[in-house]
Amino acid sequence: MTSLRLSDSDLLNLELSRKARNQLSHKDRAIHNWYRFVLSFPPHLVRYYLQRFQATAKTVVLDPFAGTGTTVVEAKKLGFSAVGIEANPMAHFACSVKLDWAPRPEHLYQTAENIANATRAEIALLPHLSPTLSPDAAALLFKNAISPRPLKKILTLLGHIDRVCDRTASDLVWPHYRLALANSALYASNLRFAPEVSVARKHKADAQVVDHWLDQMKAIADDLHSLNHLSLISQPAVVHLGDARQPQHHLAPNSVDLVITSPPYPNEKDYTRTTRLESVLLGFLENKAGLQAVKHDLVRSNSRSVYRDDDDDRWIQNYPQILEIANTINQRREELGKTSGFSRLYARATTLYFGGMARHLANLRSRLRPNAQLAYVVGEQASYLRVHIPTGSLLAQIAQDLGYELIDIDLFRTRRASKTEVDLREEVVLLRWPG
């Protein structure tokens, strides 16, 4: 197993700038850079807590909010057994592909070249390409998220990927081609992430989709070649598609030694928007009903994901500080004359968020081994009408009431809130399950 001796740059060093502490370093790009959220936490944070918690070859690492796989991928690279849970189908797909090191790099790239050549030939012969999205699927996208010409190129390339893989029954390489396509779709789109997703004012009328995709496949093949020796010694790693609030559906009792994760924060970030374009293109979302089904399995962290039958807030009715924050949000809304449907849900989104996290922590207990250690990367928020939400300390209190021991709350970094120009703490809540 790879040594966990870390360099000084890997540690939680307060001398690093706020930006640098959350950046993906060049040495960490292999596998991780195949596809990742714009605000994903960095692999060096995972390494730090693996070392701090004194992980061994027998340690089983869990990320119940796996996202695009930072924890599980890094654990696999270091030779640990890892398991993840992720409710967003696109993120789950990306994470699963990033854990699949089985394809032979030479075959992977040679087939990619064949697909690229066939796609280029069709584009050259048929300048007015016909592929398009169904009206229901197109309705899920931001207006002008991607221009017509790049969209048709993406769909043409996707068609060739699917035809080649169907013909060769090569299920070992099919997912890698599609994940690279997701990256190329973002490259060819008009979307910008700063960090909220939006449509840029200047649209791309066209883009070199095939060349970009082939470059992505070259990077994947190179990474697989460089990590080939690790695939022989790595422990099992898997990610389940499911709801983090119900980990008992995916994990065996007393099976987890260590948790390193970053759940959503209570704010107005709709995480399904971050992956919406590629989710639609790859068929993970086909209509509004499918989108709602995905949102139902997410912790409620924003008003766009609140539904009438939600009842996670029942878990925090004995927490006056959380209820007072919700009341303050409602009072502020009334003072400001905010009457929109979403603003009316800010307070409820807050209570549902902490209730969902309480439900997650409660159901996780039976899956933890005695003395299991946990690290939750969470951030303070002020998105709801500038009302301060101390996420870390509130989650720590909930966890303690559920029987966890609070080890510490580390400061990871501070973030400048764009609207208030106030520095907010991003923290790591450290817990122990006594068993």
N, C-alpha and C positions, 0 to 999 in steps of 0.2 A: 504494500500500500504506500502511496506517495506520502512523504514526510509532511507533517503539519508545522514544521518550523517556519515561521513567518518573518518576512523582512519588516523593518520599521514602517515602511509605507503601507503595509497591510493593516496595521493596528489602528484602533480608534484614537487617532492623533489629533488633538485639538488645534495643532498648528496648521493642518490642512485647511484650505479654503472650503466654504460651504459647497461650492460647485464640485471641487475635486473629490470630496468625500463620497459623492454619489455617482462618480463617473466610472464608466467601464474602461479599465486600463488596456493598453495594447496587448499585454501578455495574457489577458483574460478573454480575448475576442473569440478564440476557437470555441465552437459549438454555441456559446452564449449569443454570439452575434448573428446566428442564423435568423433569429426573429426575437424581438423583445419589446416590451412596453417602453415608452419614452421615459417613464418615471420608475422603472424597475430598480430595485436596490442592487448594489454591486456584489459580485462574487467575493471580494475580499472581506466583506462583512460576514458572509457565511463562514469563511475560513477562520476568521477571528473567534467566532463563537464555538466552532468545532474544537478549536484549541482551548479556549477558556473553559469549556465544559468537559475537557479531557476525553474526547471521543476516542474509542478504540475500534479495532477491527470488527468487534461484535455489535457495535452501536447501530441501531436502526434509527434513521433520521426521517422526520415527517415534516412536510409543508402542507398544512390543510388549506391554504389559500395559494396554490402553487403558481398561478399566473402563467408566465411563459417559461418557468422552470429554473430560476436562478439557483434555488437551494438544492433541488434534486439533481440538476445537471452537475453542479459543483461537487456535491457529495459523490456522485458516480465517478467524476474525474479523479477524486481522491481515494476511491476504492471503498466507499461506504455503501451499505445497503440503504436505499432511500425509497420513500413512497410519498406521493402527492395526491391532493384532492383539488379539483378545479371545476367550477360550474359553467364557465364560459366555453362553449364548444370550440371556438377558434383558438383560444389560449390553450385549452386541453390538447388540441391537435398539435399545436406548435411544440408544446412540452413533450408530448409523446414522440414526435419525430426527433427532437433533440436528444432523446434517450436511446434512439435506435442507431447503433453504430455498426450494424451487420452488413450493409452493402459494401461490395468491393469498389473502392474508389475509381479504379480504371474503367470498370464496366459502367458505373454510375455516370461518369463524365462522357464516355464514348456514346452512350445512348442519348445523353443530353444534347450532344452535338448533332446527332441524327434528327432529333426532334426540332432543334433550332433550324436546321437546313430545310426541313419540310415546311416549317411555319413560314420562313422567309420566302420560299417558292410560292406558297399560296398567297401571301401578301402581295408579291410582285405580280402575280397573274390576275388577282382580283383586287384591284385598288379600292373598289367600293365594297368592303367586307360586309357580310350580312349578320353575323352573330349579334345578339342583343339580349338584354335581361327581360324577364317577364315583368309586366306592370306591377305586380304585387312586390316582387323583389326590388325593383327600381324605386318604389315608393319608400323603402327603408333608408335610402341614402340621402345625404345632404344634397341639396340642389347644386349641380355643377361640381360634385365631388370628383368626377373624372370626365374628361371631354370625350366626345363620341369616338374619335379616331383611336386614341389609346385604349379605350374600352373594347373596341372591336378587335384590336390586336391581342389584348389580354385574353379575350374569349376564344380567339382563334388558336392561340398558343395552348390554352387549356384543353381545347378539343383534341389537339395533336398529342398532348400528354396522356389524356385518357385513352385515346385510340391505341397508342403504342403499348401502354401498360395492360390494356385489355387483351391485346394480341399476344403479348409475351407472358401474361399471367405473372408479371414480376411485382408481386405485392411488397417485396422488400425495398424497392426503390420508388415506387409510386408516390408515397407520402413526401419524400424529399423534394421531388419535382414540384409538387403542389405548394409546399411551404416556400420554396424559392419564388414561385409565382406570386404568393401573397406579398413578399417583399417588393417584387417588381411592380405590382399593382400600386403600392404606396408610392414608389418612385415615380410612376407615370401619372399619378393623381394630381389633383389641385388642392389636396389637403395640407394643412400645416398644423404642427403640434407645438404650442408655446405657452404652457403645456397643454392647455385645452385644445381640443380638436376643432378646427374651423376651415373654411374654404378661403384660399388665398385670393386676393383681388386679381392678380394676373394668372390667367388660366393657361395650361399647357395644351396647345392645339394638337400636338403630336409628341411622341417620345420613342426612344430606341428601346422598345420593350424587350425584344428578343435578345439583343446584345446584353442588356442588363441582367436578364434571367440567366443567360449562359455564364456570365461573370459570377453570379450567385452560386450556380452549380459548381463552378470551378473552386470557389471558396469552400463549399461543403466537402467536395472531394479531397481537397488539400487537408482540411481539418481531420477528416476520417483517416487519411494516410498518416498524419502526424500522431494520431492517438490510437493507432492500430494496436500497439502493444498493451494499452490500457484495457482494451475490450476483452483481452484474454484473462485478466485478473480482477476485473471490476465485479462488485457485488450486484445483486438484482436491484433494478430501479424501475418503478412503474408509477403512473399517474392515473387516478380514477376520475371519471366524469361524474361529478356529484356535488351535493350541497355540504359545505363545510360545517353547517349547523347540525348535521347528522352524520358525524364521522363513524358512528357505530355501524353504519351500513356498508362500510368499505374496509374497516380495520378489524383485525382479530383482537380479542381481549388481551390486555397486558402485553402488547407487541411493540410499543414505541418507547425509545430511550430519550430521544432528544427532538425538540420542535424548534425550527427556525423559520419564521414566516413574517409576512407583511400583509395583514388584512386591509380591506379598504378603510378609509377614514370617513367620518361623518361630514360630508360636504356636498356640493352640487355637481360633482363629477360623475357622469353616467359612464361607467366603465365599458358598457356595451358599445358606446359610440366610438371609443378608441379603436375597436376592431371591426367596426360595422362594414366598411368597404370589402375587406377580404372575407369576412363572414358570409356576405351575400355572394361574392364571386365564387367561392368554393362550395356553396350550397348548404352552409350551416344554418343560415337564416333565409327563409323563402317568403315569409309574409309576416304580418303584424302578430298573428297568433303564435307563431314560432318564437318571435322576439319576446313576447310576454311570458311564454313558457320558460325561457332562459332566465328572465329577470326574477321569476318566482323562486328560483333556486339560489339567488344571491342574497347575501346580507344586505338589508336595506340601508344604504348609505347616502341616498339622494332622493329627492321628492319625485323624480320621474320613475322610480321603481317601487312606489308605495301603492298597495292595492287594498281594496275595501275589506277583504277578509284577513288581512295581516293581524297577527296577535302576539308577536314576539315581545311587545311592550309589557306584557303581563309579567315578564321576568324581572322588571326593574321598578315595580310599584313601591318597593320599600327603600328606594334610593332618593331621598329628598333633594340631593344636589342635582341629580339628573332631571328630576321633575321641575326644579326651580329654573334650570337652564331652558327647558322647554317653555315654561311660563314666560320667561324673559324674552325669548324669541317671539312669542305671540304678542306680548306687550309692545315690543319694538315694531313689529309689523303694523299694529294698530296705530301707533304714534306716527309712523311714516305713511300711513294711508295705503299700504300695499294690499291689494285685493285679488291679485291673480290666483288662479287655482294652485300653482306650484308654491307660491309663497305661503299659502294657507297650510301647506303640508310640511313646512320646514320643521316645526316643533315635533310633529309626529314622526318624521324621518329620523330625528335625533333619538327619540325614545325607542323606536324600532331598531335603530342601529345598536344601541347598547343592550337591548333585550336580545337581539340576535347573537351578539358576542357572548352574552351570558349563557345562552342556550348552547352555543358551540363549546364553551369551556366546561359546562356541566356534562354534556354528552361525551366529551373527550376523556373524562377522568377514568372510565373503565378500560380505555384502550392504552393507558399509560402504565409503564412498569414502575414499581416503587423507586422513588428518588429520580424519576424522569425530570429533565430540566427543559425549560421553555424560554424562547426569546421571541417577543412580538414587537416588530418595528411599526410604530404608530406615530401619528403627528397631531399636535394641537391644531385646532381649526377655528376660523372666524368667518366662515363662508355665509352663515345664516344671519344676515343683517348685522354683521360685525359683533355678534355675541360670542365671547370666548368660550371654547369647549376644551378643557384639559383632558384630552383623550387618554393619555397614558395613565394618569393618576386614577381616573375613574375605572378603567379596565383593571388596574391593580387592585382596587377595592373590591370590585365584583369577584375577581379571582380569589382573593383572600376569603371572602364570605362563602365561596364554594369549596374551601378546604385547601387551596394552594398556599404555598408559602412565598412571600415576596422576597426575592434575593436583593434586587436593586432596580433602579431605573437609570439606565445610561443615557447620556446625551449623545446622539449620533451626529446631529448637525442642527443648525437653525435655518429656517426658510423665511424669506421676506414675502409677506402677504401682499399681493399686487394691488389690492384695493385700499388696504389700510396702511400700507408701508410699515407694518409692525412685524418684528421678528417672532416667528413661531417655532417652538421646539419640536424637533423630530427625535423621538426617544425610542429606546429599546427596553421594554418591560421584561424583566427577568424573573421567572417563577420556578418553583420546584414542587413536584407532586410527591408528597410523603408516602402515599400508598397505604 
